[in-house]
Structure formats: structure tokens, C-alpha cells
Amino acid sequence: MFDPEKELDYLGIPIEYRGLRDALAEWDAECGRVYCNIGLTSPLKRCAPTHVLAHIKLEHPRCALSDGTVTSLSSIQQERSAEMWASRQLIDVAQLAIAKESGLPDSSVAREFGITERMYRARLLAEVQDEERWLGGGERFGFQFISLETVPYGNSDSKPTRLTPQL
């Protein structure tokens, strides 16, 4: 299970818990430390520092004001990409597949993963984005993916073929 505190510690970035007025967590680049609000629930204690870690890893400049307002369209994109990055760390692909197949409500899945519903929904969006990038990107390289088909073998037996690019 991804632990944002261990990851930040590995990077040499300390976390300090203190009362923050308008944020769950924030990165102070000048001091080289992450501040987290005291009294966070267990899910927020995982999600908020992971989101801040995403901004650090993605090398985002300060983009949102402490009162929660956003300063530009690029700020919105940075917040979205940070949330997607964080969600990918907190829920791997195998976990996500199981969660999607379960049919459980978002709140139940989030509780089981120890994250917020918002972070779970961000992971679902990240998966769609990943699929579009990886599966839909073939056209840019002169091929497209064909769907799985069955090829008859012998009498009535059939065996699935592999998913291969069609040139």
C-alpha cells in the first residue's frame, strides 16, 4: 500500500502537522517541507499528502491560492494532473479492475482502499485517460488496434486470438 509519508521521507521532505486555515495540505518549496492540517481523517491523511507529493514530482509551480481559488486555466490543469497522479499511486490497476467489477458504490470502495470518494473517482477518470492514451494513440503511429475475435478451430471449438495492431 502506497504510503505518502514514507515517500516524502525517502525524498528528504519532512511533514509537519499544524493548523492550516484554508488547505488540507500544502508544499512550502522555500522551506522544503509539506504541511498537513491537524485532525485529518485517515483517508485524508493519505490523499492530501499524496496530492501535494504529485505537485512536487510533477514540478508544478505554486498554482492555487490558499483560499482555494484558482489563478488560471493552467492551474486547473495542474490540479487535475496532480489528482490523477495521486490516484494512480493510491490505487493500482489490479485493485481498480477488482473495484470496478465489484459493482460496489464509490463510498464503499473508497472506504476499503482508505481513500476519499473524490480520489477514487479521480482514479476512474485517470483510467479512462490512460486507455485513451494507450489504446487510442495507435492512429498517430499508422496503425489501429483491432478487437478480440474468435477463430474457429476444428468442429465447434474456438480459441481467442491475440490483440494485435493492424497495419
Accessible surface in RSA format (square Angstrom, percent):
REM  Atomic radii and reference values for relative SASA: ProtOr
REM  Chains: A
REM  Algorithm: Lee & Richards
REM  Probe-radius: 1.40
REM  Slices: 20
REM RES _ NUM      All-atoms   Total-Side   Main-Chain    Non-polar    All polar
REM                ABS   REL    ABS   REL    ABS   REL    ABS   REL    ABS   REL
RES MET A   1   193.64 100.3 111.42  73.7  82.22 195.8 105.08  89.3  88.57 117.3
RES PHE A   2    44.95  22.5  29.42  18.2  15.53  40.4  37.07  22.5   7.89  22.6
RES ASP A   3    54.51  38.2  47.39  47.2   7.13  16.9  17.54  41.3  36.97  36.9
RES PRO A   4     3.27   2.4   3.27   3.0   0.00   0.0   3.27   2.7   0.00   0.0
RES GLU A   5    65.48  37.6  61.68  46.7   3.80   9.0  18.58  35.9  46.89  38.3
RES LYS A   6   152.40  74.3 145.08  89.0   7.31  17.4  91.16  82.1  61.23  65.2
RES GLU A   7    45.68  26.2  42.79  32.4   2.89   6.9   6.35  12.3  39.33  32.1
RES LEU A   8     0.00   0.0   0.00   0.0   0.00   0.0   0.00   0.0   0.00   0.0
RES ASP A   9   110.40  77.3  98.74  98.3  11.66  27.6  18.40  43.3  92.00  91.7
RES TYR A  10   182.79  85.3 152.23  86.6  30.56  79.5 112.49  84.5  70.30  86.7
RES LEU A  11    69.38  38.6  39.55  28.3  29.83  75.0  44.65  31.4  24.74  66.6
RES GLY A  12    59.30  73.1   0.00   N/A  59.30  73.1  34.45  94.5  24.84  55.6
RES ILE A  13    19.77  11.2  17.77  13.2   2.00   4.8  18.27  13.2   1.50   4.1
RES PRO A  14    58.55  42.7  48.05  43.8  10.49  38.1  58.13  48.0   0.42   2.6
RES ILE A  15    38.82  22.1  10.11   7.5  28.71  69.2  10.11   7.3  28.71  77.9
RES GLU A  16    62.70  36.0  58.83  44.5   3.87   9.2  26.14  50.6  36.56  29.8
RES TYR A  17    75.16  35.1  52.00  29.6  23.16  60.3  51.99  39.1  23.17  28.6
RES ARG A  18   101.25  42.5  98.01  50.0   3.25   7.7  31.48  43.0  69.78  42.3
RES GLY A  19    56.38  69.5   0.00   N/A  56.38  69.5  26.12  71.7  30.25  67.8
RES LEU A  20    24.92  13.9  12.47   8.9  12.46  31.3  14.95  10.5   9.98  26.8
RES ARG A  21   223.78  94.0 184.79  94.2  39.00  92.9  81.45 111.3 142.33  86.3
RES ASP A  22    69.42  48.6  39.46  39.3  29.97  70.9  12.51  29.4  56.91  56.8
RES ALA A  23    29.33  27.0  15.65  24.2  13.68  31.1  26.01  36.6   3.32   8.8
RES LEU A  24    84.15  46.9  80.39  57.5   3.76   9.5  80.39  56.5   3.76  10.1
RES ALA A  25    16.34  15.0   1.03   1.6  15.31  34.8   1.03   1.5  15.31  40.5
RES GLU A  26    52.40  30.1  49.19  37.2   3.21   7.6  15.69  30.4  36.71  30.0
RES TRP A  27    67.35  27.0  55.12  26.7  12.23  28.7  43.78  23.3  23.57  38.2
RES ASP A  28    36.39  25.5  34.93  34.8   1.47   3.5   9.25  21.8  27.14  27.1
RES ALA A  29    68.79  63.2  47.45  73.2  21.34  48.5  47.65  67.1  21.14  56.0
RES GLU A  30   174.22 100.0 133.81 101.2  40.41  96.2  56.31 108.9 117.91  96.3
RES CYS A  31    81.22  61.4  50.85  56.7  30.38  71.4  13.57  34.4  67.65  72.9
RES GLY A  32    25.90  31.9   0.00   N/A  25.90  31.9  20.24  55.5   5.66  12.7
RES ARG A  33    73.56  30.9  73.56  37.5   0.00   0.0   2.68   3.7  70.89  43.0
RES VAL A  34     0.00   0.0   0.00   0.0   0.00   0.0   0.00   0.0   0.00   0.0
RES TYR A  35    15.67   7.3  15.67   8.9   0.00   0.0   4.18   3.1  11.49  14.2
RES CYS A  36     0.00   0.0   0.00   0.0   0.00   0.0   0.00   0.0   0.00   0.0
RES ASN A  37    30.62  21.1  30.41  29.4   0.22   0.5   0.32   0.8  30.30  29.3
RES ILE A  38   108.06  61.5  93.96  70.0  14.10  34.0  95.40  68.7  12.65  34.3
RES GLY A  39    80.15  98.8   0.00   N/A  80.15  98.8  41.23 113.1  38.93  87.2
RES LEU A  40    27.36  15.2   7.20   5.2  20.16  50.7   9.00   6.3  18.36  49.4
RES THR A  41    79.71  56.7  71.05  72.0   8.66  20.6  75.71 101.7   4.00   6.0
RES SER A  42    82.66  69.8  71.91  96.0  10.75  24.8  40.40  86.0  42.26  59.2
RES PRO A  43    39.17  28.5  39.17  35.7   0.00   0.0  39.17  32.3   0.00   0.0
RES LEU A  44    45.51  25.3  45.51  32.6   0.00   0.0  45.51  32.0   0.00   0.0
RES LYS A  45    92.46  45.1  89.30  54.8   3.16   7.5  33.01  29.7  59.45  63.3
RES ARG A  46    30.75  12.9  30.75  15.7   0.00   0.0  28.18  38.5   2.57   1.6
RES CYS A  47     5.77   4.4   5.46   6.1   0.32   0.7   5.62  14.2   0.15   0.2
RES ALA A  48     9.57   8.8   1.97   3.0   7.60  17.3   9.16  12.9   0.41   1.1
RES PRO A  49     0.00   0.0   0.00   0.0   0.00   0.0   0.00   0.0   0.00   0.0
RES THR A  50     0.00   0.0   0.00   0.0   0.00   0.0   0.00   0.0   0.00   0.0
RES HIS A  51    32.02  17.5  32.02  22.3   0.00   0.0  27.48  28.3   4.54   5.3
RES VAL A  52     7.73   5.1   7.73   7.0   0.00   0.0   7.73   6.7   0.00   0.0
RES LEU A  53     0.00   0.0   0.00   0.0   0.00   0.0   0.00   0.0   0.00   0.0
RES ALA A  54     0.00   0.0   0.00   0.0   0.00   0.0   0.00   0.0   0.00   0.0
RES HIS A  55    24.88  13.6  24.04  16.7   0.84   2.1  20.91  21.6   3.97   4.6
RES ILE A  56    32.51  18.5  20.75  15.5  11.76  28.3  25.03  18.0   7.47  20.3
RES LYS A  57    90.06  43.9  64.13  39.4  25.93  61.7  32.64  29.4  57.43  61.2
RES LEU A  58    67.83  37.8  46.60  33.3  21.22  53.4  50.58  35.5  17.25  46.4
RES GLU A  59   153.69  88.2 125.15  94.7  28.55  68.0  47.14  91.2 106.55  87.0
RES HIS A  60    36.71  20.1  18.76  13.0  17.95  45.9   9.14   9.4  27.57  32.1
RES PRO A  61    89.01  64.9  74.10  67.6  14.90  54.2  86.38  71.3   2.63  16.4
RES ARG A  62   191.72  80.5 150.27  76.6  41.45  98.7  79.85 109.1 111.88  67.8
RES CYS A  63    14.32  10.8   7.71   8.6   6.60  15.5   8.45  21.4   5.87   6.3
RES ALA A  64    34.95  32.1  22.44  34.6  12.51  28.4  22.79  32.1  12.16  32.2
RES LEU A  65    99.19  55.2  92.46  66.1   6.74  16.9  94.70  66.5   4.49  12.1
RES SER A  66    72.31  61.1  55.98  74.7  16.34  37.6  34.52  73.5  37.80  53.0
RES ASP A  67    90.39  63.3  63.62  63.3  26.77  63.3  31.76  74.7  58.63  58.5
RES GLY A  68    56.12  69.2   0.00   N/A  56.12  69.2  33.15  91.0  22.97  51.5
RES THR A  69    68.79  48.9  62.57  63.4   6.22  14.8  67.47  90.6   1.32   2.0
RES VAL A  70    66.84  44.0  38.05  34.4  28.79  69.4  38.05  33.1  28.79  78.1
RES THR A  71    78.36  55.7  43.37  44.0  34.99  83.4  41.65  55.9  36.71  55.5
RES SER A  72    52.96  44.8  37.32  49.8  15.65  36.0  47.40 100.9   5.56   7.8
RES LEU A  73   150.39  83.8 140.26 100.3  10.12  25.5 140.65  98.8   9.74  26.2
RES SER A  74    67.49  57.0  59.73  79.7   7.76  17.9  44.88  95.6  22.61  31.7
RES SER A  75     2.31   2.0   2.13   2.8   0.18   0.4   0.18   0.4   2.13   3.0
RES ILE A  76    93.81  53.4  92.06  68.6   1.74   4.2  93.09  67.0   0.71   1.9
RES GLN A  77   100.05  55.9  98.33  71.9   1.72   4.1  47.27 100.6  52.78  40.0
RES GLN A  78    30.53  17.1  30.17  22.0   0.36   0.8   8.70  18.5  21.83  16.6
RES GLU A  79    48.56  27.9  47.18  35.7   1.39   3.3  26.33  50.9  22.23  18.2
RES ARG A  80   116.64  49.0 109.75  55.9   6.89  16.4  38.27  52.3  78.37  47.5
RES SER A  81    33.70  28.5  28.19  37.6   5.52  12.7  29.07  61.9   4.63   6.5
RES ALA A  82     0.00   0.0   0.00   0.0   0.00   0.0   0.00   0.0   0.00   0.0
RES GLU A  83    19.89  11.4  19.89  15.0   0.00   0.0  11.28  21.8   8.60   7.0
RES MET A  84     5.35   2.8   5.35   3.5   0.00   0.0   4.74   4.0   0.61   0.8
RES TRP A  85    46.61  18.7  46.61  22.6   0.00   0.0  28.63  15.3  17.98  29.2
RES ALA A  86     0.00   0.0   0.00   0.0   0.00   0.0   0.00   0.0   0.00   0.0
RES SER A  87     0.00   0.0   0.00   0.0   0.00   0.0   0.00   0.0   0.00   0.0
RES ARG A  88    64.75  27.2  52.96  27.0  11.80  28.1  33.32  45.5  31.43  19.0
RES GLN A  89    61.46  34.4  45.46  33.2  16.00  38.1   3.15   6.7  58.31  44.2
RES LEU A  90     8.59   4.8   0.00   0.0   8.59  21.6   0.24   0.2   8.34  22.5
RES ILE A  91     0.02   0.0   0.00   0.0   0.02   0.0   0.02   0.0   0.00   0.0
RES ASP A  92    76.31  53.5  72.36  72.0   3.95   9.3  38.45  90.5  37.86  37.8
RES VAL A  93    94.28  62.0  92.85  84.1   1.43   3.4  92.85  80.7   1.43   3.9
RES ALA A  94    66.95  61.6  56.69  87.5  10.25  23.3  64.01  90.1   2.94   7.8
RES GLN A  95    67.55  37.8  65.15  47.6   2.40   5.7  20.23  43.1  47.32  35.9
RES LEU A  96     2.12   1.2   2.12   1.5   0.00   0.0   2.12   1.5   0.00   0.0
RES ALA A  97    46.74  43.0  40.33  62.2   6.41  14.6  45.95  64.7   0.79   2.1
RES ILE A  98   124.51  70.9 122.38  91.2   2.13   5.1 123.46  88.9   1.05   2.9
RES ALA A  99     8.16   7.5   1.48   2.3   6.68  15.2   6.05   8.5   2.12   5.6
RES LYS A 100   104.89  51.2  79.32  48.7  25.57  60.9  54.32  48.9  50.57  53.9
RES GLU A 101   151.72  87.1 115.66  87.5  36.06  85.9  49.69  96.1 102.03  83.3
RES SER A 102    54.92  46.4  17.67  23.6  37.25  85.8  29.65  63.1  25.27  35.4
RES GLY A 103    67.95  83.8   0.00   N/A  67.95  83.8  38.02 104.3  29.94  67.1
RES LEU A 104    90.77  50.6  77.60  55.5  13.17  33.1  78.37  55.0  12.40  33.4
RES PRO A 105    82.22  59.9  69.76  63.6  12.46  45.3  82.19  67.9   0.03   0.2
RES ASP A 106    47.84  33.5  43.36  43.2   4.47  10.6   8.10  19.1  39.74  39.6
RES SER A 107    42.14  35.6  38.74  51.7   3.41   7.8  21.32  45.4  20.83  29.2
RES SER A 108    28.55  24.1  25.18  33.6   3.37   7.8  10.09  21.5  18.47  25.9
RES VAL A 109     5.21   3.4   3.68   3.3   1.53   3.7   5.21   4.5   0.00   0.0
RES ALA A 110     2.62   2.4   2.62   4.0   0.00   0.0   2.62   3.7   0.00   0.0
RES ARG A 111   169.15  71.0 150.79  76.9  18.36  43.7  75.74 103.5  93.42  56.6
RES GLU A 112   139.31  80.0 106.94  80.9  32.37  77.1  43.07  83.3  96.23  78.6
RES PHE A 113    33.71  16.9  28.41  17.6   5.30  13.8  31.83  19.3   1.87   5.4
RES GLY A 114    23.47  28.9   0.00   N/A  23.47  28.9  23.07  63.3   0.40   0.9
RES ILE A 115     3.62   2.1   0.00   0.0   3.62   8.7   0.00   0.0   3.62   9.8
RES THR A 116    31.76  22.6  26.72  27.1   5.04  12.0  28.09  37.7   3.67   5.5
RES GLU A 117    73.29  42.1  68.70  52.0   4.59  10.9  15.98  30.9  57.31  46.8
RES ARG A 118   159.50  67.0 156.61  79.8   2.89   6.9  54.10  73.9 105.40  63.9
RES MET A 119     3.02   1.6   3.02   2.0   0.00   0.0   3.02   2.6   0.00   0.0
RES TYR A 120     7.13   3.3   7.13   4.1   0.00   0.0   0.50   0.4   6.63   8.2
RES ARG A 121   109.78  46.1 108.97  55.5   0.81   1.9  46.19  63.1  63.59  38.5
RES ALA A 122     8.94   8.2   6.44   9.9   2.49   5.7   8.26  11.6   0.67   1.8
RES ARG A 123     4.86   2.0   4.86   2.5   0.00   0.0   0.00   0.0   4.86   2.9
RES LEU A 124    48.68  27.1  46.81  33.5   1.87   4.7  47.16  33.1   1.52   4.1
RES LEU A 125    94.41  52.6  92.33  66.1   2.08   5.2  92.41  64.9   2.01   5.4
RES ALA A 126     0.00   0.0   0.00   0.0   0.00   0.0   0.00   0.0   0.00   0.0
RES GLU A 127    25.83  14.8  25.83  19.5   0.00   0.0   1.39   2.7  24.44  20.0
RES VAL A 128    77.47  51.0  77.38  70.1   0.09   0.2  77.43  67.3   0.04   0.1
RES GLN A 129    64.84  36.3  62.48  45.7   2.36   5.6  20.40  43.4  44.44  33.7
RES ASP A 130    22.33  15.6  22.21  22.1   0.12   0.3  11.07  26.0  11.26  11.2
RES GLU A 131    75.82  43.5  72.13  54.6   3.68   8.8  24.03  46.5  51.79  42.3
RES GLU A 132   117.13  67.2 105.33  79.7  11.80  28.1  46.48  89.9  70.65  57.7
RES ARG A 133   113.80  47.8 102.14  52.1  11.66  27.8  60.13  82.2  53.67  32.5
RES TRP A 134   172.65  69.3 160.34  77.6  12.31  28.9 150.24  80.1  22.41  36.4
RES LEU A 135    97.81  54.5  91.26  65.3   6.56  16.5  91.44  64.2   6.37  17.1
RES GLY A 136    38.72  47.8   0.00   N/A  38.72  47.8  26.25  72.0  12.47  27.9
RES GLY A 137     5.38   6.6   0.00   N/A   5.38   6.6   5.38  14.8   0.00   0.0
RES GLY A 138     3.27   4.0   0.00   N/A   3.27   4.0   2.42   6.6   0.86   1.9
RES GLU A 139   106.50  61.1  85.68  64.8  20.83  49.6  55.90 108.1  50.60  41.3
RES ARG A 140   173.27  72.8 136.21  69.4  37.06  88.2  76.66 104.8  96.61  58.6
RES PHE A 141   146.83  73.5 116.90  72.4  29.94  77.9 125.02  75.8  21.82  62.4
RES GLY A 142    61.64  76.0   0.00   N/A  61.64  76.0  39.20 107.6  22.44  50.2
RES PHE A 143    51.15  25.6  44.38  27.5   6.77  17.6  50.54  30.6   0.61   1.7
RES GLN A 144    96.96  54.2  96.38  70.4   0.58   1.4  15.54  33.1  81.42  61.7
RES PHE A 145    72.60  36.3  49.40  30.6  23.21  60.4  49.40  29.9  23.21  66.4
RES ILE A 146    55.52  31.6  50.02  37.3   5.50  13.3  55.01  39.6   0.51   1.4
RES SER A 147    82.16  69.4  66.46  88.7  15.70  36.2  50.12 106.7  32.04  44.9
RES LEU A 148   116.08  64.6  91.65  65.6  24.43  61.4  92.10  64.7  23.97  64.5
RES GLU A 149   104.55  60.0  96.51  73.0   8.04  19.1  31.42  60.8  73.13  59.7
RES THR A 150    94.09  66.9  73.53  74.5  20.57  49.0  43.14  57.9  50.95  77.0
RES VAL A 151    60.30  39.7  59.73  54.1   0.57   1.4  60.30  52.4   0.00   0.0
RES PRO A 152   106.75  77.8  90.42  82.4  16.33  59.4  90.82  75.0  15.94  99.1
RES TYR A 153   115.76  54.0 111.72  63.6   4.04  10.5  78.43  58.9  37.34  46.0
RES GLY A 154    78.01  96.2   0.00   N/A  78.01  96.2  43.41 119.1  34.60  77.5
RES ASN A 155   152.47 105.1 118.81 114.8  33.66  81.0  35.36  85.1 117.10 113.2
RES SER A 156   106.87  90.3  75.21 100.4  31.67  73.0  53.13 113.1  53.74  75.3
RES ASP A 157   103.60  72.6  97.61  97.1   6.00  14.2  25.58  60.2  78.02  77.8
RES SER A 158    68.86  58.2  39.27  52.4  29.60  68.2  13.08  27.9  55.78  78.1
RES LYS A 159   125.74  61.3 124.83  76.6   0.91   2.2  68.63  61.8  57.11  60.8
RES PRO A 160    93.77  68.3  79.55  72.5  14.22  51.7  79.55  65.7  14.22  88.4
RES THR A 161    50.81  36.1  39.68  40.2  11.13  26.5  40.46  54.3  10.35  15.6
RES ARG A 162   192.44  80.8 178.39  90.9  14.05  33.4  79.06 108.1 113.38  68.7
RES LEU A 163    85.62  47.7  61.37  43.9  24.25  61.0  61.51  43.2  24.11  64.9
RES THR A 164    48.89  34.8  48.83  49.5   0.06   0.1  32.42  43.6  16.46  24.9
RES PRO A 165    68.17  49.7  52.53  47.9  15.64  56.8  52.53  43.4  15.64  97.2
RES GLN A 166    95.72  53.5  87.08  63.6   8.64  20.6  26.72  56.9  69.00  52.3
RES LEU A 167   180.84 100.7 119.16  85.2  61.69 155.1 141.90  99.7  38.94 104.8
END  Absolute sums over single chains surface
CHAIN  1 A    11067.4       8807.6       2259.8       6306.1       4761.3
END  Absolute sums over all chains
TOTAL         11067.4       8807.6       2259.8       6306.1       4761.3
